[in-house]
Amino acid sequence: MGSYLILALIIVLTVVGDYALKFASLKASPFVSAWFAGGALLYGATAAGWIALMRTHDLAQIAVLYSSATIVALTLVGIVSFGETLSMKQVIGLSAALLSVVLMEAEV
């Protein structure tokens, strides 16, 4: 499986896991909810993908790609699913995250 496909799968599992954990956080007893169990399982499932990526890539490179993509995806989930809004500070932070991807992938 290609590196970008593995990374995309890790990002999807993380985002869906965070979605589940957000729902768990809204429950009276979040740690005993099915949402918490599902989110925790999805987080654990990402470990296999991380191992595969770490065998062939620098941690810094995959971490920047993962973090930036996850930040953008979770921001969209927050806006669309939970009605969250972004402050100017958050927009600048998102822009900086995307700039980090450009800098890490640039040929020097």
N, C-alpha and C positions, 0 to 999 in steps of 0.2 A: 504494500500500500504506500502511495506517495506521501512525502513529508507534509505537504500542504493539506492533503486529505485527512491525515491523522490529526494535524493541528485543528482543522475545521471540526472534526468529530469531538475533540477535546473541548473546543469552545462551545459547541452545541450542548454537550453534556453539562458543562459548567453553567451555562445560561439557564437551561431547564432546571438544573439543581437549585440555582439561586431563586428562580421563580417559585419552586416548591417551598424553599425555606422562607421566602417572603410570606407566602400563605400560612406557613406554620407560625410565623411570628405574630400573626393576627389572631391566633387561637388563644383561649384562656390557658391552656396547658400545651405550649408549643412543642416541648420535647417528647411528648407521648402521642403526637399526632402522626397520621399516615404521611402528611406532607413533610414532616421532619425526616421520617425514615426514608422516604423516597429521595429527598434532597441529599441526604448523607450517602445513600447508595450510589447516586449519580456522581457525587464528588469522588468517591472511592474508585469508581470505574475509570476515571480519568488517569489514574496512576499507570495503567498499562500503556496508554498512549504516551505519557511523559517518558517512560522508560525507553520506548522505541525511538522517540525523538532525541533523547539525550545521548543515545549511542552514536549518532551521526552528526549532531549539530552542537554549536556552542550554546550554553545555557543563556547567555545574554541575548543572542539573536532570537531564540524561540520565545524567551520570556517577554521581549518587547512586542513581538508579533501577537502573542497570546494576550498579553495584558491590554494592549490597545484595542484589539478586536473585541475582547470581552467587555471592556469599558463602553465601547460604542453600542454593542448589542444590548447590554444591560440598561444603558441609558434609554434606548428605544423601547425596551420592555417596560421600564418605569413610566415612560410617557404614555405609551399606548394602553398598557394593562392596568396601571394604577393611578393614572391622571397626574403624575408628578410633573413638575415644571423645572426649567433650568435657569439659574441665575447667570449673569454675565461672567462671573468668576468661574462657574462650571463650564460654560462654553469655551472660555479661554483654556481651561484645563484639558478639555477634550481636544482642542486644537493642538495643544502641546503634546498630547499622547500620539496624535496622528503624525505630528512632525517627527517624533522619535522613531517611528517606523521608517519614514523617508530617510532619515539620517543613518539608521542602522543598515538599510538596504542599499545605500548609495555606494557606488564604486569610487574609491579614492585612489 
